[in-house]
Amino acid sequence: MISHLAGGLSWSMQSGLHVTTARKRHPTNLRIAILSSPASRTSSVLIALRDGEGERVTLSEIVDALGPQAFALLFVVLGLPNCLPMPPPIPLICGFLLLGVTAQIVYGRKTPWIPRRLLDRSVARAEVARAVERALPYVRRLEQWSRPRLAFFDTPARMRLTGVALVLIAVSLLTAAPIIGQIPPGIAICLVGLGLVERDGLVVICGLAVGAVGVSLSASFVAAVVSGLTAVL
């Protein structure tokens, strides 16, 4: 237990997450940072976010929880709320954040950068808990089934190409039909994130395939809206 705690603290200091500072902002960040060690699974991070203190959870707390696999886990966390029917503005907020994060992958950044103003934004922890509870059985099942294979995203160039596909999926999330249209892009983003965490190219491919469906549906919705407006005007 002590060695595990020491390992978590060591990782936190090396990665630039100063635990004393983080604890002043978020009392639960010490436990979250330990859970976010490289050996942790996606389900562990989601449980830590679900069980944190306070009625709201900030994006800063989420990013602190993600650790060394921040890009991949950020996909899961931002995609997860959109796997359920959600009213505006949640899909729009997640979509804009995902668009910014995926663009950084195309640019070649190793870790995500998010403006401080956005880091201070928060969402009700009850909403996070509801999404986590719905997703945990599927995430755990996927963790048991997945394994390192078909890791076509291992090189920077291939990861950038994956980022281009993710940009398109993020755009489809922004232009999706209200309430349920964001579900296919949300599922796609989650699958890609889980595949990157588990280094499972097959899961990433499945996510991109679902994303292609989401892009098609969003494009059809936009085309229908434009056609309707053109007919009215």
C-alpha positions in Angstrom: 0.0 0.0 0.0 2.8 2.4 1.0 4.9 1.5 -2.1 1.8 2.0 -4.3 1.2 5.4 -2.8 4.8 6.4 -3.2 4.8 5.2 -6.8 1.7 7.3 -7.5 3.2 10.4 -5.9 6.4 9.9 -7.8 4.6 9.7 -11.1 2.5 12.8 -10.2 5.6 14.9 -9.6 7.4 13.7 -12.7 4.3 14.4 -14.9 4.1 18.0 -13.6 1.0 17.4 -11.4 2.1 18.7 -8.0 -0.1 16.8 -5.6 -0.1 19.5 -2.9 -1.4 22.1 -5.3 -3.9 19.7 -6.8 -5.2 18.9 -3.4 -5.9 22.5 -2.6 -8.1 22.7 -5.7 -9.7 19.3 -5.5 -9.5 17.2 -2.3 -9.9 13.9 -4.2 -7.1 14.5 -6.7 -4.5 12.6 -4.7 -6.6 9.4 -4.9 -7.4 10.1 -8.6 -3.7 10.7 -9.4 -2.7 7.4 -7.9 -5.5 5.6 -9.8 -4.2 7.2 -13.0 -0.8 5.5 -12.9 0.2 3.8 -16.2 -1.0 0.5 -14.9 -4.6 1.7 -14.2 -7.5 0.8 -16.4 -10.0 3.1 -17.9 -12.6 1.8 -15.5 -10.5 2.8 -12.5 -10.3 6.4 -13.6 -14.0 6.5 -14.4 -14.8 5.2 -10.9 -12.5 7.7 -9.3 -14.3 10.6 -11.1 -17.7 9.1 -10.2 -16.9 8.9 -6.5 -15.2 12.2 -6.1 -16.3 14.8 -3.6 -18.4 17.8 -4.5 -21.6 18.3 -6.5 -19.8 19.3 -9.6 -16.6 18.1 -11.4 -14.4 20.6 -13.3 -12.6 19.8 -16.5 -9.4 20.5 -14.6 -10.1 17.7 -12.2 -10.9 15.4 -15.1 -7.6 16.2 -16.9 -5.6 15.7 -13.6 -7.2 12.3 -13.3 -6.2 11.1 -16.8 -2.4 10.9 -16.3 0.0 9.8 -18.9 -2.6 8.6 -21.3 -4.4 11.9 -21.3 -5.4 12.1 -24.9 -7.0 8.6 -25.1 -8.8 8.8 -21.8 -10.0 12.3 -22.6 -11.7 10.8 -25.6 -13.5 8.4 -23.3 -14.5 11.0 -20.7 -15.8 13.5 -23.3 -17.4 10.9 -25.5 -19.2 9.1 -22.6 -21.9 11.7 -21.9 -22.9 11.6 -25.6 -23.5 7.8 -25.5 -26.8 8.7 -23.8 -29.6 11.0 -25.0 -28.4 14.4 -23.8 -30.0 17.9 -24.2 -28.0 20.9 -25.4 -25.5 22.3 -24.6 -23.7 19.1 -23.4 -23.0 17.7 -26.9 -21.9 21.1 -28.1 -19.5 21.6 -25.2 -18.0 18.1 -25.6 -17.9 18.5 -29.4 -15.9 21.8 -29.2 -13.5 20.3 -26.6 -13.0 17.1 -28.7 -12.5 19.3 -31.8 -9.7 21.1 -30.0 -8.1 18.0 -28.6 -8.2 16.0 -31.9 -6.8 19.0 -33.8 -3.8 18.9 -31.4 -3.2 15.3 -32.3 -3.1 16.2 -36.0 -0.7 19.0 -35.1 1.5 16.4 -33.3 1.3 17.4 -29.6 2.2 14.7 -27.1 -0.1 15.9 -24.4 -3.3 17.9 -24.6 -3.4 21.7 -23.9 -6.7 23.2 -22.8 -7.2 26.9 -21.9 -7.6 27.7 -18.3 -11.0 29.3 -18.9 -12.2 25.9 -20.1 -10.5 24.0 -17.4 -12.6 25.9 -14.8 -15.8 24.8 -16.5 -17.8 22.2 -14.6 -20.5 19.6 -15.0 -22.8 18.1 -12.4 -21.2 15.0 -10.8 -24.6 13.4 -10.9 -24.5 13.5 -14.7 -21.0 12.1 -14.7 -22.0 9.3 -12.3 -25.1 8.4 -14.4 -23.0 8.1 -17.6 -20.3 6.1 -15.7 -22.8 3.7 -14.2 -24.3 3.0 -17.6 -20.9 2.6 -19.3 -18.9 0.6 -16.6 -20.3 -2.9 -17.5 -19.4 -2.4 -21.2 -16.0 -0.8 -20.4 -15.0 -3.7 -18.1 -16.2 -6.3 -20.6 -14.2 -4.6 -23.3 -11.1 -4.4 -21.0 -11.4 -8.2 -20.5 -11.7 -8.9 -24.2 -9.2 -6.4 -25.7 -5.5 -7.0 -26.0 -2.5 -5.3 -27.8 -3.0 -6.0 -31.5 -3.1 -4.2 -34.9 -1.4 -1.2 -33.4 -1.3 0.8 -36.6 -1.3 4.1 -34.6 2.2 3.4 -33.2 4.0 5.9 -35.4 3.5 9.7 -35.2 2.4 9.9 -38.8 -0.3 7.2 -38.4 -1.5 8.8 -35.1 -1.9 12.0 -37.0 -4.0 10.3 -39.6 -6.1 8.8 -36.8 -6.4 12.4 -35.5 -7.8 13.5 -38.9 -10.6 10.9 -38.7 -11.3 12.0 -35.1 -11.6 15.6 -36.2 -14.3 14.6 -38.6 -16.1 12.6 -35.9 -15.9 15.6 -33.5 -17.4 17.9 -36.2 -20.2 15.3 -36.7 -20.9 15.6 -33.0 -21.3 19.4 -33.3 -23.7 19.1 -36.2 -25.6 16.0 -35.0 -29.4 16.0 -34.6 -30.5 17.1 -31.1 -31.0 14.6 -28.3 -30.1 11.3 -30.0 -28.0 12.3 -33.0 -24.8 12.6 -30.9 -25.0 8.9 -29.8 -23.1 7.3 -32.7 -20.2 9.9 -32.6 -20.1 9.5 -28.8 -19.8 5.8 -29.0 -17.2 6.1 -31.7 -15.1 8.5 -29.7 -15.3 6.2 -26.6 -14.3 3.1 -28.6 -11.3 4.9 -30.2 -10.2 6.1 -26.8 -10.5 2.7 -25.2 -8.7 1.1 -28.1 -5.8 3.6 -27.7 -5.6 2.9 -24.0 -5.5 -0.9 -24.5 -3.3 -0.6 -27.6 -6.0 -2.6 -29.4 -6.2 -1.5 -33.1 -9.3 -3.7 -33.7 -11.2 -1.6 -31.2 -10.0 1.6 -32.8 -11.1 0.3 -36.2 -14.5 -0.5 -34.8 -14.7 3.0 -33.3 -13.8 4.6 -36.6 -16.4 2.5 -38.4 -19.1 3.7 -36.0 -17.7 7.2 -36.4 -18.2 6.9 -40.2 -21.9 6.1 -39.5 -22.1 9.1 -37.2 -20.5 11.4 -39.8 -23.0 10.2 -42.5 -26.0 10.7 -40.2 -24.9 14.2 -39.2 -24.2 15.1 -42.8 -27.7 14.0 -43.8 -29.2 16.0 -40.9 -27.3 19.1 -42.0 -28.3 18.6 -45.6 -32.0 18.2 -44.6 -31.8 21.4 -42.5 -30.2 23.4 -45.4 -32.7 22.0 -47.9 -35.6 22.9 -45.6 -34.3 26.5 -45.1 -33.7 26.9 -48.8 -37.3 25.8 -49.6 -38.7 28.2 -47.0 -36.6 31.2 -48.2 
